[in-house]
Amino acid sequence: MQLKYNRQKSLGSSIFKFLLKLILLVIILIFVIFLIEKITFPSPEKKYQIDVTNEIKKL
């Protein structure tokens, strides 16, 4: 019969893996935000001015 040696992960390696994943996630989020800022979304050419005073008087 062969005994299995199950080593538990040390606390330091668990924290290191968690921090590494967290740093990668933050870097990816910053990169995505940077790319979204580079996209130019169309803006309306005409400013709309709606008069709502008549609507307020009806209420």
N, C-alpha and C positions, 0 to 999 in steps of 0.2 A: 504494500500500500504506500502511495506517495502522498506526502503532506503538502498542502498548498500554503504558500506564504503570502498572505494578503497584507501588503503594506498600506497603511492609511496615508492619505496625502497630508503633507504637513500644512500647517496654517499659512506659512509664508508663501508656499507655491500656489495655494488657492487664492490668496489675496493678490498675488502677482498676476495670475491669469485673469482675475476679475478686473484689475486695473488696466491690464493690456486691452481687454475687450472694450472697456469703457473709453479709453483713449482713442481706440480705433473708431468707435461709434461717434465720438465728438469730432474727430477729424473728418469723417464722412459727412456729418451734418454741416460742418462749416463749408466743406467743398460744395455741397448741394445748394446751400444758401448763396454762395458766391456765384454759382452758375445761374441761379434764378435771377439774381440781380443783373446779370448781363443781358437777359432777355428784355427786349423793349416791347412793352404792351401798347396797343393803340389807345390813344386818348381821344376823347370826343373833341371835334373841331369847333363845335358851336356850344356856347354856354346857354343852358336853358334856364329861363327865369319864369317861374310859375307863380302866379298871383293867387294866393289862397285866402285873401281877406274875405271874399264873397263866401267861400266855404265855411269860414269861421262864423260868419254872421248867421248862417243857416242853422248851425248847431245851437 
